């Protein structure tokens, strides 16, 4: 690889929630085509960072630069409304899945494609999602609220894919899932990555996340404590002690 | 009661219920997207009826043209109210928006008194609506049939929008989770404005048909239908369009039939809606089709 091709760069990010500083001066960058993960305990600021990128946080200072396609000039996306992010190629699968329980699986997916008008493309992407998650196709006319936790997670990821993202952000996709399903979700993340989508993954399951990640940041109380490739951090004794159970 | 009389009452009840249903839909839709009871909704109905009065008498337009123009005008007014009185309060506590709604209601009524004067005005009734059908001894005013049919058409159109179009999908999504809906790329402010446009159009349609029955318009004509339609929306389960329709029809039947069977109670005509409201709030606070609400208005 020659010069690093940066898709997203966060500079000196501070996030405030009514006087509480959830993120305190974070710098990080995401290389195009990579899987980057943010690992840390509850309250370390992982979700705050991802939500700031998505435009969901108001009290944010610093800067977030994004370049959608290779060669695009990086532009600041800080302060843009969340509804514009998906139009710029950034999709978020939010923490807790946030499936719309009263809409069918199909409608949830169509909502993910709301910003698009290319009917044929939407249809093609829906088939792609169904191919990735055959369970969703079987249940396409079922209400989102009737799905199991694992199926809802698949739907949340599928819905994010329907926005045709170049950067997909997944907030705690393995939360509350059985070990077998966690494995399945991570396999899917790798498949999505292989199709050329850059992935930003927020996880408490440090072992699984570091295993798939090209690069990782470890957050502690709003600051980056450590960074490195997934392999480096997996081998790091500090990380092993704090996050991987020794 | 003779069978003929019963039919007469039945059609009257269906007509009144349809009018309540059309208004109730607006309450329930706005509640769905904003968790707000739009107290100005009844006044939109009044303005719609006045627009027809001006269309027919001031401009000399045919009734149909006036009615369509009035529906469009009321629809714009609804959007304007949302833009001026509710959107700036989106982040404010919910009670602020509620107070703003009450203020808008008083404002529109008072403005109507100033602009239109408080004097009731006559309404043009097109001949084809006030002629009668006759079966034996049952006389049915064509208007009495026109109202439920028109209501059915409008409700069908609304359900099509809600379940078959993108803005409809967005409306249904917003009612459950605004933040996630925005993440999906929905421009929520536009959808909320659209909701007000549709709800106000239906209220105006109801107000225009209401005015045909009485046949007059006055600045306070929207208050009682508005309140009763609000009751209908609560009875049906606020937030549910189907519930609003059912609630409206129930209210229409209770009001007409109780007086039909107990004429001595006719002085309490307006009380029935509110007795039902109390009963529903005591025994099934979420209404017939409503889901559990975590918070109260």
Boltz contact constraints between the chains, C-beta under 6 A:
constraints:
  - contact:
      token1: [A, 82]
      token2: [B, 182]
      max_distance: 6.0
  - contact:
      token1: [A, 82]
      token2: [B, 183]
      max_distance: 6.0
  - contact:
      token1: [A, 83]
      token2: [B, 182]
      max_distance: 6.0
  - contact:
      token1: [A, 83]
      token2: [B, 185]
      max_distance: 6.0
  - contact:
      token1: [A, 83]
      token2: [B, 186]
      max_distance: 6.0
  - contact:
      token1: [A, 83]
      token2: [B, 187]
      max_distance: 6.0
  - contact:
      token1: [A, 86]
      token2: [B, 185]
      max_distance: 6.0
  - contact:
      token1: [A, 92]
      token2: [B, 183]
      max_distance: 6.0
  - contact:
      token1: [A, 98]
      token2: [B, 180]
      max_distance: 6.0
  - contact:
      token1: [A, 100]
      token2: [B, 173]
      max_distance: 6.0
  - contact:
      token1: [A, 100]
      token2: [B, 176]
      max_distance: 6.0
  - contact:
      token1: [A, 111]
      token2: [B, 173]
      max_distance: 6.0
  - contact:
      token1: [A, 111]
      token2: [B, 184]
      max_distance: 6.0
  - contact:
      token1: [A, 112]
      token2: [B, 184]
      max_distance: 6.0
  - contact:
      token1: [A, 114]
      token2: [B, 184]
      max_distance: 6.0
  - contact:
      token1: [A, 114]
      token2: [B, 185]
      max_distance: 6.0
  - contact:
      token1: [A, 114]
      token2: [B, 186]
      max_distance: 6.0
  - contact:
      token1: [A, 115]
      token2: [B, 185]
      max_distance: 6.0
